[in-house]
Amino acid sequence: MPTTLSRQALSADALTAAIQQEAHAGWQLEGAADTGPTSLTKTYIFTTFEQAMAFMQSVAAQCTALNHHPDWCNVFNRVTVRLSSWESEHRVTEFDLALARLMNEAAAALSGSR
């Protein structure tokens, strides 16, 4: 992921257009506030607990390298993710969209994810 991405909050219109792209399939805007949505959310469903853990492990290393970490929760074969950026007062930025795309790619690489 390029580090030249902006950490400025994106407008609701820009985010709505972005999540309609195939690369962001399944992501939803959450917490629409006057200044724009406060997060991107998605729940990944895997076949097994082990696949869910493998997904989290594969993404965790990349998040650490980027210093951009998700709010996420695992329950058995499900991983629920919420993305926002501290630097933009918990609004959604280009960094969040890029991480959402990376997560979709990681999930697709594991069989049984949807």
Contact map, one row per residue, 1 for C-alpha under 8 A:
111000000000000000000000000000000000000000000000000000000000000000000000000000000000000000000000011000000000000000
111110000000000000000000000000000000000000000000000000000000000000000000000000000000000000000000000000000000000000
111110000000000000000000000000000000000000000000000000000000000001000000000000000000000000000000000000000000000000
011111000000000000000000000000000000000000000000000000000000000000000000000000000000000000000000000000000000000000
011111100000000000000000000000000000000000000000000000000000000000000000000000000000000000000110000000000000000000
000111110000000000000000000000000000000000000000000000000000000000000000000000000000000000001110000000000000000000
000011111000000000000000000000000000000000000000000000000000000000000000000000000000101100001110000000000000000000
000001111100000000000000000000000000000000000000000000000000000000000000000000000000001100011100000000000000000000
000000111110000000000000000000000001000000000000000000000000000000000000000000000000000100111100000000000000000000
000000011111011000000000000000000001000000000000000000000000000000000000000000000000000000111100000000000000000000
000000001111111000000000000000000011100000000000000000000000000000000000000000000000000000000000000000000000000000
000000000111111100000000000000000001100000000000000000000000000000000000000000000000000000000000000000000000000000
000000000011111110000000000000000000000000000000000000000000000000000000000000000000000000000000000000000000000000
000000000111111111000000000000000000000000000000000000000000000000000000000000000000000000000000000000000000000000
000000000111111111100000000010000000000000000000000000000000000000000000000000000000000000010000000000000000000000
000000000001111111110000000010000000000000000000000000000000000000000000000000000000000000000000000000000000000000
000000000000111111111000000000000000000000000000000000000000000000000000000000000000000000000000000000000000000000
000000000000011111111001000000000000000000000000000000000000000000000000000000000000000000000000100000000000000000
000000000000001111111111111100000000000000000000000000000000000000000000000000000000000000000000000000000000000000
000000000000000111111101100000000000000000000000000000000000000000000000000000000000000000000000000000000000000000
000000000000000011111111100000000000000000000000000000000000000000000000000000000000000000000000000000000000000000
000000000000000000111111100000000000000000000000000000000000000000000000000000000000000000000000000000000000000000
000000000000000000101111100000000000000000000000000000000000000000000000000000000000000000000000000010010000000000
000000000000000001111111111000000000000000000000000000000000000000000000000000000000000000000000100110010000000000
000000000000000000111111111000000000000000000000000000000000000000000000000000000000000000000000000000010000000000
000000000000000000100001111100000000000001000000000000000000000000000000000000000000000000000000000000000000000000
000000000000000000100001111110000000000111000000000000000000000000000000000000000000000000000000000100000000000000
000000000000000000100000011111000000000111000000000000000000000000000000000000000000000000000000000000000000000000
000000000000001100000000001111110000111110000000000000000000000000000000000000000000000000000000000000000000000000
000000000000000000000000000111110000111110000000000000000000000000000000000000000000000000000000000000000000000000
000000000000000000000000000011111000111000000000000000000000000000000000000000000000000000000000000000000000000000
000000000000000000000000000011111111110000000000000000000000000000000000000000000000000000000000000000000000000000
000000000000000000000000000000111111110000000000000000000000000000000000000000000000000000000000000000000000000000
000000000000000000000000000000011111000000000000000000000000000000000000000000000000000000000000000000000000000000
000000000010000000000000000000011111100000000000000000000000000000000000000000000000000000000000000000000000000000
000000001111000000000000000000011111110000000000000000000000000000000000000000000000000000100000000000000000000000
000000000011000000000000000011111011111100000000000000000000000000000000000000000000000000110000000000000000000000
000000000000000000000000000011111001111100000000000000000000000000000000000000000001000001110000000000000000000000
000000000000000000000000000011100000111110000000000000000000000000000000000000000111000001110000000000000000000000
000000000000000000000000001111000000111111000000000000000000000000000000000000001111000000010001000000000000000000
000000000000000000000000001111000000001111100000000000000000000000000000000000011110000000000000000000000000000000
000000000000000000000000011100000000000111110000000000000000000000000000000000011100000000000000000000000000000000
000000000000000000000000000000000000000011111000000000000000000000000000000001111000000000000000000000000000000000
000000000000000000000000000000000000000001111100000000000000000000000000000001110000000000000000000000000010000011
000000000000000000000000000000000000000000111110000100000000000000000000000011100000000000000000000000000000000111
000000000000000000000000000000000000000000011111101100000000000000000000000011000000000000000000000000000000001111
000000000000000000000000000000000000000000001111101000000000000000000000000010000000000000000000000000000000001110
000000000000000000000000000000000000000000000111111100000000000000000000000110000000000000000000000000000000000000
000000000000000000000000000000000000000000000111111110000000000000000000000111000000000000000000000000000000000000
000000000000000000000000000000000000000000000001111111000000000000000000000010000000000000000000000000000000000000
000000000000000000000000000000000000000000000111111111100000000000000000000010000000000000000000000000000000010000
000000000000000000000000000000000000000000001101111111110000000000000000010111100000000000000000000000000000000000
000000000000000000000000000000000000000000000000111111111000000000000000000000000000000000000000000000000000000000
000000000000000000000000000000000000000000000000011111111100000000000000000000000000000000000000000000000000000000
000000000000000000000000000000000000000000000000001111111110000000000000000000000000000000000000000000000110010000
000000000000000000000000000000000000000000000000000111111111000000000000000000000000000000000000000000000000000000
000000000000000000000000000000000000000000000000000011111111100000000000000000000000000000000000000000000000000000
000000000000000000000000000000000000000000000000000001111111110000000000000000000000000000000000000000000100000000
000000000000000000000000000000000000000000000000000000111111111000000000000000000000000000000000000001100100000000
000000000000000000000000000000000000000000000000000000011111111100001000000000000000000000000000000000000000000000
000000000000000000000000000000000000000000000000000000001111111110000000000000000000000000000000000000000000000000
000000000000000000000000000000000000000000000000000000000111111111000000000000000000000000000000000000000000000000
000000000000000000000000000000000000000000000000000000000011111111111100000000000000000000000000000000000000000000
000000000000000000000000000000000000000000000000000000000001111111111000000000000000000000000000000000000000000000
000000000000000000000000000000000000000000000000000000000000111111110000000000000000000000000000000000000000000000
001000000000000000000000000000000000000000000000000000000000011111110000000000000000000000000000000000000000000000
000000000000000000000000000000000000000000000000000000000000001111111000000000000000000000000000000000000000000000
000000000000000000000000000000000000000000000000000000000000001111111100000000000000100000000010000000000000000000
000000000000000000000000000000000000000000000000000000000001001100111110000000000000000000000000000000000000000000
000000000000000000000000000000000000000000000000000000000000001000011111000000001111000000000000000000000000000000
000000000000000000000000000000000000000000000000000000000000000000001111100000001110000000000000000000000000000000
000000000000000000000000000000000000000000000000000000000000000000000111110000111100000000000000000000000000000000
000000000000000000000000000000000000000000000000000000000000000000000011111000111000000000000000000000000000000000
000000000000000000000000000000000000000000000000000100000000000000000001111111110000000000000000000000000000000000
000000000000000000000000000000000000000000000000000000000000000000000000111111100000000000000000000000000000000000
000000000000000000000000000000000000000000000001100100000000000000000000011111000000000000000000000000000000000000
000000000000000000000000000000000000000000001111111100000000000000000000011111100000000000000000000000000000000000
000000000000000000000000000000000000000000111100100100000000000000000000011111110000000000000000000000000000000000
000000000000000000000000000000000000000000111000000100000000000000000001111011111000000000000000000000000000000000
000000000000000000000000000000000000000011110000000000000000000000000001110001111100000000000000000000000000000000
000000000000000000000000000000000000000111100000000000000000000000000111100000111110000000000000000000000000000000
000000000000000000000000000000000000001111000000000000000000000000000111000000011111000000000000000000000000000000
000000000000000000000000000000000000001110000000000000000000000000000110000000001111100000010001000100000000000000
000000000000000000000000000000000000011100000000000000000000000000000100000000000111110001111001000000000000000000
000000100000000000000000000000000000000000000000000000000000000000010000000000000011111111111011000000000000000000
000000000000000000000000000000000000000000000000000000000000000000000000000000000001111111100000000000000000000000
000000110000000000000000000000000000000000000000000000000000000000000000000000000000111111000000000000000000000000
000000111000000000000000000000000000000000000000000000000000000000000000000000000000111111111000000000000000000000
000000000000000000000000000000000000000000000000000000000000000000000000000000000000111111100000000000000000000000
000000000000000000000000000000000000011000000000000000000000000000000000000000000001111111110000000000000000000000
000000001100000000000000000000000001111000000000000000000000000000000000000000000001110111111000000000000000000000
000000011100001000000000000000000000111100000000000000000000000000000000000000000011100101111111100000000000000000
000001111100000000000000000000000000000000000000000000000000000000000000000000000001100100111111100000000000000000
000011111100000000000000000000000000000000000000000000000000000000000000000000000000000000011111110000000000000000
000011100000000000000000000000000000000000000000000000000000000000010000000000000000100000011111111000000000000000
000000000000000000000000000000000000000100000000000000000000000000000000000000000011100000011111111100000000000000
000000000000000001000001000000000000000000000000000000000000000000000000000000000000000000011111111110000000000000
100000000000000000000000000000000000000000000000000000000000000000000000000000000000000000000111111111000000000000
100000000000000000000000000000000000000000000000000000000000000000000000000000000000000000000011111111100000000000
000000000000000000000001001000000000000000000000000000000000000000000000000000000010000000000001111111110000000000
000000000000000000000011000000000000000000000000000000000000000000000000000000000000000000000000111111111000000000
000000000000000000000000000000000000000000000000000000000010000000000000000000000000000000000000011111111100000000
000000000000000000000000000000000000000000000000000000000010000000000000000000000000000000000000001111111110000000
000000000000000000000011100000000000000000000000000000000000000000000000000000000000000000000000000111111111000000
000000000000000000000000000000000000000000000000000000000000000000000000000000000000000000000000000011111111100000
000000000000000000000000000000000000000000000000000000100110000000000000000000000000000000000000000001111111110000
000000000000000000000000000000000000000000010000000000100000000000000000000000000000000000000000000000111111111011
000000000000000000000000000000000000000000000000000000000000000000000000000000000000000000000000000000011111111011
000000000000000000000000000000000000000000000000000000000000000000000000000000000000000000000000000000001111111000
000000000000000000000000000000000000000000000000001000100000000000000000000000000000000000000000000000000111111110
000000000000000000000000000000000000000000000110000000000000000000000000000000000000000000000000000000000011111110
000000000000000000000000000000000000000000001110000000000000000000000000000000000000000000000000000000000000011111
000000000000000000000000000000000000000000011110000000000000000000000000000000000000000000000000000000000011011111
000000000000000000000000000000000000000000011100000000000000000000000000000000000000000000000000000000000011000111
